[in-house]
Amino acid sequence: MGLKLKTLTEKVLLVLLLLQFALPTSAQKYLQNPKYGDTEDERRECASNLSTMTEFVKIKMYDYAYDAWKNCYMLCPGSSKNIYIYGSRILKNKIEKASGEEEADRWLDTLMQMYDKRIQYYNQEDYVLGFKGIDLLKYKPDSIVRGYGYLKKSLQLGKARSKEAVCVTFLQASNILYKSNLKPASEFIDDYVFVSELLNLKFKATNDPGCQSALGNVETIFAESGAADCEALIAIFAPKFEESPDNVDLLKNITNLLDWTGCDESELFVQASESLYKLEPSAKAAYLIGVIFEKKGNYIKSKQYYSMAAKQETNPDDKANYLYKIGYINFRMENYPETRSKALEALNHKPDFGDAYILIGSAYAASSSSCGSDQFEKNAVYWAAVDKFMKAKSVDPSVADKANEQITKYTSAFPNNEEAFFRGFTDGQEYTVCCWINEKTTVRTRKN
């Protein structure tokens, strides 16, 4: 304890010593500036207090800086912006060290008044109101309505200049008001859209990754709020979509919101997604629209968008996935030759794509009833199908369980050894599966 006190005393003495040499020089340049006071003595005193305040703040000795700050704040409030920049640190220190809530509230009131005076002398109302709102909510959380008001005005004035922290804190406050039944869901949703648009504008202007991070936080707050159901969102955004169907930012908001809330099968989501794709075509956008139409059972439209995604994609794995989806849609439409064709294209881009081999095998198995003139030839199709399932797990162990399930299922449907013998075939012999499959395989009989 004695060593700490000695160190503190030494720091104070060092600051006073530095000020003794610095003051005559630093004070001289202020003597002719009326911002520092009406008389020479007042100006000298102001300059002296500014220097004292600054030196103590530099070494974070805020209690020692307080008296000098107070003198500047009372006697020459327009002399330096540092009165307010450093003043916020000094007053926050007082709040955090307060002996009780009553004392902390008094210091907080002073901090709020100081922000008002900063606006009076240095403008920047949008910027300062952001600090005012954040600090009020930090030290007095039950002042949620006042804090929300400061933050909203800050964002309305600052627009794309607004700080990311102000945007996120504003939406957090709005969410609390909504959950406390002090704000309807529609207003909370409006606040979310407002903040999202500001952050998107700022990101476009600055390319600042901090905007992306803030957007992620804003999206999380909204997604976890439980404020918006499909009916509410559609009621809010359908008129906006009709009014501005070519507004890219609006379309992104609509599609993101409806996607997060599980409303991606709504007609508004489909229309907004298609409009967005026309304005900003991309492989990912086309794929997502394909998913929408697949869920709705519109396979023709789904295949159309999956095909556009595959054409635009340059990443081999993603391209393979999109081609696979086209193949799968063809499978659902019972177009088995085209199923194989797209699955093979997918394998050209991703040779270890086990699911593509499983899809081909499934297409073969589904064709068994129509491939062949008798039951032997129909059942022989399962040899070719099992070949694909075996290949799938050999190139991609992650699909082994799925492949083994299909192998067990279709091995039990192989021709039996009597049927094969009657047709002149024995195990291990080469056999060509008929019809569109037209593929060589190996005879494997089911033993009775």
Beta strands, then each sheet from edge to edge (+ up, - down):
strand 1: 430-433
strand 2: 439-442
sheet 1: 1+ 2-
end
